[in-house]
Amino acid sequence: MRAARPGQFIVGAFVATILLGTLLLMLPVARTGAPGWPTGVEPPVLGPAIGRGAPLSVALFTATSATSVTGLIVVDTATYWSGFGQAVLLVLMQIGGLGTMTIAALVAIVIARRLGLHQRSLTAAATGELHLGDVRLVIVRIATLAVLAQAVGTALMALRFLVLGQDPGTAVFHALFLAISAFNNAGFAPYTDSLIGYGADAAIILPVSALIILGGLGFPVLIELRRRFRMPRRYSLNTRLVLVGTALLLAGGWLAMAVLEWRNPDTLGGRPLGTKLLLSWFASVSPRTAGFNSVDIAGQYDVTWLVTDLLMFVGGGPAGTAGGIKVTTALVIAYIVVTEIRGERAVNALGRRLSRSVHRQALTVAALSALAVLIVTMGLMILTPADLDRSLFEAVSAFATVGLSTGITAELPGAAQGLIIVLMFIGRLGPVTVAAALALSRRTKLYEYPKDRPLIG
């Protein structure tokens, strides 16, 4: 029997995690019994329910959103799900953020103290590691970095919640929930209004921002930063591209959000200067696939939605918790365009020449991603009364595993929910598995067709 490729195993493990999460969320113990939203509104539901548990459609949508670390919701996380249900979401977010293959490899290391060759190859494909011999060390470092970052974030936010008057148990749980959700770029929050209630509180917004950025850099970058902290000149091209691209997007997004929304009475207008800067900063950080919001997204201007669409579509760094086409993909395409405009032959980036296989991979990932977003956007416009702006925003948010919404998610009919579920799935695994397949399945043809040159443009 022919062995399955790493991409197939990764997809299979991802599907299995979603199905198990769906089953657990359907259990009556996972639900409080409250309506979908505090206002009493119930979302459109499909499928059976186990007793008084969540219906199949609600559980499947939520499990997919948590495992794909997206954050789109059809029911209120704070009131609909019980403590058990929220704990299930925490586990799904952690598995989705670190990766099913990474978690499986970590369990094998703890229990068996070793990894087989096949499991090393699967984990290497999932984490972006090129050397199979280093996989075990990489897995341990990923787990250590994740636990350390989330622990520090939990401690900082728990102290703040205690100062604000929350009881110790609630303060620690809410801080832990936010830390796991932020580092894994999931966007789930234990509050009905996401982080709007803490939008002006730097002691909450800044730790959440830091965790989002760290998780969004990608594990290869985090590991290299840790290993070569004192030798920045020796950073790999991938690390330098991610750091440069992240800085440009954060700064550009911060400036754009501040300028566009400065006088908007529904978002930044009428706020103190410091609060405006903090809110616009977070509005730039969160679309990098995190999905928290500290202002009402529905109250933003249409042009701000478009800027957010661009930030979401690019996303963060590869082989991490972020979604989107990735910063490296966007920069490679930008370098290709600049090279073509200049009439040069070789595509160079930060002192290195990019191989032609990288050109093809970047263009393929971007093209397939744009096609997926376009198809779902059209589907939402057909199935719902939402206009182009809202439909595009919802589709990009789902594909980029962000979780921001203009407010239409909970009202989507069953067929539209199905489209979003598929897009969240593709967004989390699609570009990664496509890039891995292109890298792992190189076939050499014994012949070539005659060369020709069609007219372009």
C-alpha positions as CSV (number, residue, x, y, z in Angstrom):
1,M,0.0,0.0,0.0
2,R,1.3,3.4,-0.9
3,A,2.3,5.6,2.1
4,A,0.3,8.7,2.5
5,R,2.1,12.0,2.2
6,P,2.8,14.2,5.2
7,G,0.1,16.7,4.0
8,Q,-2.5,13.9,4.1
9,F,-1.7,12.9,7.6
10,I,-1.8,16.5,8.8
11,V,-5.2,17.1,7.2
12,G,-6.5,13.8,8.6
13,A,-5.3,14.7,12.1
14,F,-6.9,18.1,11.8
15,V,-10.2,16.7,10.8
16,A,-10.1,14.1,13.6
17,T,-9.5,16.9,16.1
18,I,-12.4,19.0,14.8
19,L,-14.8,16.0,15.0
20,L,-13.7,15.1,18.5
21,G,-14.1,18.7,19.6
22,T,-17.5,18.8,18.0
23,L,-18.6,15.8,19.9
24,L,-17.4,17.2,23.2
25,L,-19.1,20.5,22.6
26,M,-22.4,18.7,21.8
27,L,-22.4,17.2,25.3
28,P,-25.0,18.8,27.6
29,V,-22.3,19.5,30.2
30,A,-20.5,21.8,27.7
31,R,-23.5,24.2,27.6
32,T,-25.0,26.5,30.2
33,G,-28.5,26.4,28.8
34,A,-28.5,30.1,28.0
35,P,-29.6,31.3,24.6
36,G,-27.1,32.0,21.8
37,W,-26.7,35.6,22.9
38,P,-27.6,37.6,26.0
39,T,-30.2,39.4,23.9
40,G,-32.0,36.1,23.5
41,V,-31.2,35.7,19.8
42,E,-30.7,32.1,18.7
43,P,-28.5,31.4,15.7
44,P,-29.8,29.4,12.7
45,V,-29.1,25.7,13.7
46,L,-28.9,22.5,11.8
47,G,-28.5,18.9,12.8
48,P,-29.4,17.0,16.0
49,A,-28.5,17.8,19.6
50,I,-27.6,15.5,22.5
51,G,-30.3,16.3,25.1
52,R,-29.9,20.0,26.0
53,G,-26.5,20.2,24.5
54,A,-25.4,22.4,21.6
55,P,-26.9,21.5,18.1
56,L,-24.5,19.9,15.6
57,S,-24.1,23.0,13.5
58,V,-23.2,25.2,16.5
59,A,-20.7,22.7,17.9
60,L,-19.1,22.0,14.5
61,F,-18.7,25.7,13.6
62,T,-17.2,26.5,17.0
63,A,-14.9,23.5,17.0
64,T,-13.6,24.3,13.6
65,S,-13.2,28.0,14.5
66,A,-11.2,27.0,17.7
67,T,-9.1,24.3,16.0
68,S,-8.3,26.6,13.1
69,V,-7.6,29.3,15.7
70,T,-10.0,31.7,13.9
71,G,-12.3,33.0,16.5
72,L,-15.5,33.5,14.5
73,I,-18.5,32.6,16.6
74,V,-22.2,32.0,16.1
75,V,-22.9,31.9,19.9
76,D,-21.6,34.0,22.8
77,T,-18.5,32.3,24.2
78,A,-19.0,33.9,27.6
79,T,-22.6,32.9,28.3
80,Y,-23.4,30.0,26.0
81,W,-20.5,27.6,26.9
82,S,-20.1,26.3,30.5
83,G,-16.7,26.0,32.2
84,F,-16.3,22.6,30.6
85,G,-17.1,23.9,27.2
86,Q,-14.7,26.8,27.5
87,A,-12.0,24.3,28.7
88,V,-12.6,22.3,25.5
89,L,-12.1,25.5,23.5
90,L,-8.8,26.1,25.3
91,V,-7.6,22.7,24.4
92,L,-8.7,23.0,20.8
93,M,-7.0,26.4,20.5
94,Q,-3.8,25.0,21.9
95,I,-3.8,22.0,19.6
96,G,-4.8,24.2,16.6
97,G,-2.1,26.8,17.4
98,L,0.8,24.4,18.0
99,G,-0.4,21.9,15.4
100,T,-1.8,18.4,15.6
101,M,1.5,16.9,14.5
102,T,3.5,19.0,17.0
103,I,1.2,17.9,19.9
104,A,1.4,14.3,18.8
105,A,5.2,14.4,18.6
106,L,5.4,16.1,22.0
107,V,3.3,13.3,23.5
108,A,5.5,10.7,21.9
109,I,8.6,12.4,23.3
110,V,7.2,12.5,26.8
111,I,5.9,8.9,26.8
112,A,8.2,7.0,24.5
113,R,11.2,9.4,24.7
114,R,11.7,9.0,21.0
115,L,10.3,9.8,17.5
116,G,10.2,7.4,14.6
117,L,11.5,8.4,11.2
118,H,8.0,8.6,9.8
119,Q,6.8,10.8,12.7
120,R,9.8,13.0,12.4
121,S,9.1,13.6,8.7
122,L,5.4,14.4,9.4
123,T,6.4,16.9,12.2
124,A,9.1,18.5,10.1
125,A,6.5,19.1,7.3
126,A,4.1,20.7,9.8
127,T,6.7,22.9,11.6
128,G,8.7,24.0,8.6
129,E,11.9,22.2,9.9
130,L,14.3,21.1,7.1
131,H,16.5,18.8,9.1
132,L,14.9,15.6,10.4
133,G,17.6,15.1,13.0
134,D,16.6,18.4,14.8
135,V,12.9,17.7,15.0
136,R,12.9,16.5,18.6
137,L,14.8,19.5,19.8
138,V,12.6,21.8,17.8
139,I,9.4,20.3,19.3
140,V,10.8,20.7,22.9
141,R,11.7,24.3,22.1
142,I,8.3,25.1,20.6
143,A,6.5,23.7,23.6
144,T,8.8,25.6,26.0
145,L,8.4,28.9,24.2
146,A,4.6,28.5,24.1
147,V,4.3,27.6,27.8
148,L,6.6,30.4,28.9
149,A,5.0,33.1,26.8
150,Q,1.5,32.1,27.9
151,A,2.5,31.8,31.6
152,V,4.0,35.3,31.6
153,G,0.9,36.7,29.8
154,T,-1.4,34.9,32.3
155,A,0.5,36.3,35.3
156,L,0.5,39.9,34.0
157,M,-3.2,39.9,33.1
158,A,-4.3,38.0,36.2
159,L,-2.7,40.7,38.4
160,R,-4.5,43.4,36.5
161,F,-7.9,41.5,36.8
162,L,-7.3,41.2,40.6
163,V,-6.6,44.9,40.8
164,L,-9.9,45.5,39.0
165,G,-11.8,43.5,41.6
166,Q,-12.2,40.1,40.1
167,D,-12.1,37.1,42.4
168,P,-8.8,35.1,42.2
169,G,-10.4,32.1,40.4
170,T,-12.1,34.2,37.7
171,A,-9.0,36.4,37.3
172,V,-6.7,33.5,36.7
173,F,-9.1,31.7,34.3
174,H,-9.9,34.8,32.3
175,A,-6.1,35.6,32.1
176,L,-5.3,32.1,31.1
177,F,-8.0,32.0,28.5
178,L,-6.9,35.3,26.9
179,A,-3.2,34.3,27.0
180,I,-3.8,30.9,25.2
181,S,-6.2,32.6,22.7
182,A,-3.8,35.5,22.0
183,F,-0.6,33.4,21.6
184,N,-2.4,31.0,19.4
185,N,-3.9,33.9,17.4
186,A,-7.4,32.4,18.1
187,G,-9.4,35.5,19.0
188,F,-11.8,33.8,21.4
189,A,-12.5,35.9,24.5
190,P,-14.4,35.1,27.7
191,Y,-16.4,38.3,27.3
192,T,-19.4,39.0,25.2
193,D,-17.9,42.2,23.7
194,S,-14.5,40.7,23.1
195,L,-12.0,43.3,24.5
196,I,-14.1,46.4,24.0
197,G,-14.5,46.7,27.8
198,Y,-10.7,46.8,28.2
199,G,-9.9,48.8,25.1
200,A,-8.5,51.7,27.1
201,D,-6.6,49.5,29.6
202,A,-3.0,49.2,28.5
203,A,-2.3,46.6,31.2
204,I,-4.5,44.2,29.2
205,I,-4.2,45.4,25.7
206,L,-0.4,45.4,25.6
207,P,0.2,41.9,27.0
208,V,-2.4,40.6,24.5
209,S,-0.7,42.5,21.7
210,A,2.7,41.0,22.7
211,L,1.4,37.5,22.7
212,I,-0.3,38.0,19.3
213,I,2.9,39.3,17.8
214,L,5.0,36.5,19.3
215,G,2.7,33.7,18.2
216,G,2.4,35.3,14.7
217,L,6.1,35.5,14.1
218,G,6.2,31.7,13.6
219,F,8.1,29.1,15.6
220,P,11.2,28.9,13.3
221,V,11.7,32.7,13.8
222,L,11.2,32.4,17.6
223,I,13.6,29.6,17.8
224,E,16.2,31.4,15.7
225,L,15.8,34.6,17.7
226,R,16.4,32.7,20.9
227,R,19.4,30.9,19.5
228,R,21.1,33.8,17.8
229,F,20.0,36.8,20.0
230,R,23.6,38.1,20.1
231,M,24.3,37.5,16.4
232,P,21.5,39.3,14.5
233,R,23.7,39.5,11.3
234,R,23.5,35.7,11.0
235,Y,19.7,35.5,10.9
236,S,18.3,33.5,8.1
237,L,16.5,35.2,5.2
238,N,13.2,33.8,6.5
239,T,13.7,35.4,9.9
240,R,14.7,38.8,8.4
241,L,11.8,38.8,6.0
242,V,9.3,38.0,8.8
243,L,10.8,40.7,11.1
244,V,10.9,43.4,8.4
245,G,7.4,42.5,7.1
246,T,5.9,42.4,10.5
247,A,7.3,45.8,11.5
248,L,6.1,47.4,8.3
249,L,2.6,46.0,8.6
250,L,2.3,46.9,12.3
251,A,3.5,50.5,11.7
252,G,1.6,51.0,8.5
253,G,-1.6,49.5,10.0
254,W,-1.3,51.6,13.1
255,L,-0.9,54.8,11.1
256,A,-3.8,53.9,8.7
257,M,-6.2,53.0,11.5
258,A,-5.4,56.2,13.4
259,V,-5.8,58.4,10.4
260,L,-9.0,56.8,9.0
261,E,-10.8,56.4,12.3
262,W,-9.5,59.5,14.2
263,R,-12.8,61.4,14.0
264,N,-15.2,58.5,13.8
265,P,-17.6,58.9,16.7
266,D,-18.3,55.1,16.8
267,T,-14.7,54.2,17.3
268,L,-11.9,56.7,18.1
269,G,-13.7,60.0,17.9
270,G,-14.0,61.9,21.2
271,R,-11.4,59.7,23.0
272,P,-8.3,61.0,24.8
273,L,-5.1,61.0,22.8
274,G,-3.6,58.1,24.6
275,T,-6.7,55.9,24.2
276,K,-6.9,56.7,20.5
277,L,-3.3,55.6,20.0
278,L,-3.8,52.4,22.0
279,L,-7.0,51.5,20.2
280,S,-5.6,52.2,16.7
281,W,-2.5,50.2,17.7
282,F,-4.6,47.2,18.7
283,A,-6.7,47.6,15.5
284,S,-3.4,47.1,13.6
285,V,-2.2,44.1,15.7
286,S,-5.3,42.1,15.9
287,P,-6.0,41.6,12.1
288,R,-2.6,39.9,11.9
289,T,-4.9,36.8,12.5
290,A,-5.8,37.2,16.2
291,G,-9.4,38.4,15.9
292,F,-9.9,40.3,19.2
293,N,-11.5,43.7,18.9
294,S,-11.3,46.7,21.2
295,V,-13.7,48.8,19.2
296,D,-17.0,48.0,17.4
297,I,-15.9,46.6,14.0
298,A,-19.4,47.3,12.6
299,G,-18.9,51.0,13.4
300,Q,-15.7,51.4,11.4
301,Y,-15.7,53.1,8.0
302,D,-15.8,51.0,4.8
303,V,-12.3,52.1,3.9
304,T,-11.0,50.8,7.3
305,W,-12.6,47.5,6.5
306,L,-10.6,47.4,3.3
307,V,-7.3,48.1,5.1
308,T,-8.2,45.4,7.6
309,D,-8.9,43.0,4.8
310,L,-5.4,43.6,3.5
311,L,-3.8,43.1,6.9
312,M,-5.8,39.9,7.4
313,F,-5.0,38.5,4.0
314,V,-1.3,38.8,4.5
315,G,-1.3,37.5,8.1
316,G,1.8,36.6,10.0
317,G,4.9,34.4,9.7
318,P,5.0,30.9,8.4
319,A,5.0,27.7,10.5
320,G,3.4,29.4,13.5
321,T,-0.1,30.2,14.8
322,A,-0.8,32.9,12.3
323,G,-3.0,32.6,9.1
324,G,-3.1,34.4,5.9
325,I,-0.8,33.9,2.9
326,K,2.1,34.9,5.3
327,V,4.4,37.8,5.4
328,T,7.2,36.0,3.5
329,T,4.8,35.2,0.6
330,A,3.7,38.8,0.3
331,L,7.3,40.1,0.4
332,V,8.5,37.6,-2.2
333,I,5.7,38.6,-4.6
334,A,6.6,42.3,-3.9
335,Y,10.3,41.6,-4.8
336,I,9.2,39.8,-8.0
337,V,7.1,42.8,-9.0
338,V,9.9,45.3,-8.3
339,T,12.4,43.1,-10.2
340,E,10.1,42.9,-13.2
341,I,9.5,46.7,-13.2
342,R,13.3,47.3,-13.1
343,G,13.9,44.9,-15.9
344,E,16.3,42.8,-13.9
345,R,16.6,39.0,-14.3
346,A,17.4,37.7,-10.8
347,V,15.0,38.4,-7.9
348,N,17.1,39.5,-4.9
349,A,15.8,40.0,-1.3
350,L,17.9,41.5,1.6
351,G,21.2,40.4,0.0
352,R,20.1,37.0,-1.1
353,R,18.9,35.6,-4.5
354,L,15.5,33.9,-4.4
355,S,15.2,30.6,-6.3
356,R,12.7,30.2,-9.0
357,S,10.9,27.5,-7.0
358,V,10.2,30.1,-4.3
359,H,8.7,32.4,-7.0
360,R,6.3,29.7,-8.1
361,Q,5.3,28.7,-4.6
362,A,4.6,32.3,-3.5
363,L,2.5,33.0,-6.6
364,T,0.6,29.7,-6.3
365,V,-0.2,30.2,-2.6
366,A,-1.4,33.8,-3.3
367,A,-3.4,32.8,-6.3
368,L,-5.2,29.9,-4.7
369,S,-5.9,31.9,-1.6
370,A,-7.4,34.8,-3.5
371,L,-9.5,32.3,-5.5
372,A,-10.8,30.7,-2.3
373,V,-11.7,34.1,-0.8
374,L,-13.4,35.2,-4.0
375,I,-15.6,32.0,-4.3
376,V,-16.8,32.2,-0.7
377,T,-17.4,36.0,-1.0
378,M,-19.6,35.3,-4.0
379,G,-21.4,32.5,-2.1
380,L,-22.1,34.8,0.9
381,M,-23.5,37.5,-1.4
382,I,-25.8,34.9,-2.9
383,L,-26.9,33.2,0.3
384,T,-27.2,36.2,2.6
385,P,-28.4,39.9,2.3
386,A,-24.9,41.0,3.1
387,D,-23.2,43.5,0.7
388,L,-19.8,43.1,-0.9
389,D,-17.9,44.9,1.9
390,R,-19.3,42.7,4.7
391,S,-19.2,39.5,2.6
392,L,-15.5,40.1,1.7
393,F,-14.6,41.0,5.2
394,E,-16.2,37.8,6.5
395,A,-14.5,35.6,3.9
396,V,-11.0,37.1,4.4
397,S,-11.4,36.8,8.1
398,A,-12.3,33.2,7.9
399,F,-9.6,32.3,5.4
400,A,-6.9,34.2,7.3
401,T,-8.1,32.6,10.6
402,V,-8.6,36.0,12.1
403,G,-12.1,36.0,13.6
404,L,-13.1,39.6,13.2
405,S,-16.6,40.2,11.9
406,T,-18.8,43.1,11.0
407,G,-21.6,41.3,13.0
408,I,-23.1,39.0,10.4
409,T,-21.6,35.7,11.6
410,A,-24.3,34.7,14.0
411,E,-27.0,35.4,11.4
412,L,-25.5,33.3,8.6
413,P,-27.8,30.5,7.4
414,G,-26.7,26.9,7.4
415,A,-25.3,26.9,3.9
416,A,-23.3,30.1,4.5
417,Q,-22.0,28.6,7.8
418,G,-20.8,25.6,5.8
419,L,-18.9,27.9,3.4
420,I,-17.2,29.6,6.3
421,I,-16.3,26.3,7.9
422,V,-14.7,25.0,4.7
423,L,-12.8,28.3,4.3
424,M,-11.5,28.3,7.9
425,F,-10.3,24.7,7.3
426,I,-8.5,25.7,4.0
427,G,-7.1,28.9,5.6
428,R,-5.5,27.0,8.4
429,L,-4.1,24.1,6.4
430,G,-4.4,25.1,2.7
431,P,-1.4,27.3,2.0
432,V,0.8,25.3,4.4
433,T,0.0,21.9,2.8
434,V,0.2,23.4,-0.7
435,A,3.6,24.8,-0.1
436,A,4.7,21.6,1.5
437,A,3.4,19.5,-1.4
438,L,5.3,21.7,-3.8
439,A,8.5,21.3,-1.9
440,L,8.1,17.5,-1.2
441,S,6.8,16.2,-4.5
442,R,9.4,17.3,-7.1
443,R,9.2,15.2,-10.3
444,T,11.8,15.4,-13.0
445,K,10.4,15.1,-16.5
446,L,12.5,13.4,-19.2
447,Y,11.4,15.9,-21.8
448,E,10.6,19.6,-22.3
449,Y,8.1,21.4,-24.6
450,P,9.3,24.0,-27.0
451,K,9.6,27.4,-25.4
452,D,7.1,30.2,-26.5
453,R,6.2,33.6,-25.2
454,P,2.6,34.8,-25.1
455,L,1.8,38.5,-24.7
456,I,1.3,39.7,-21.1
457,G,-0.5,42.8,-20.1
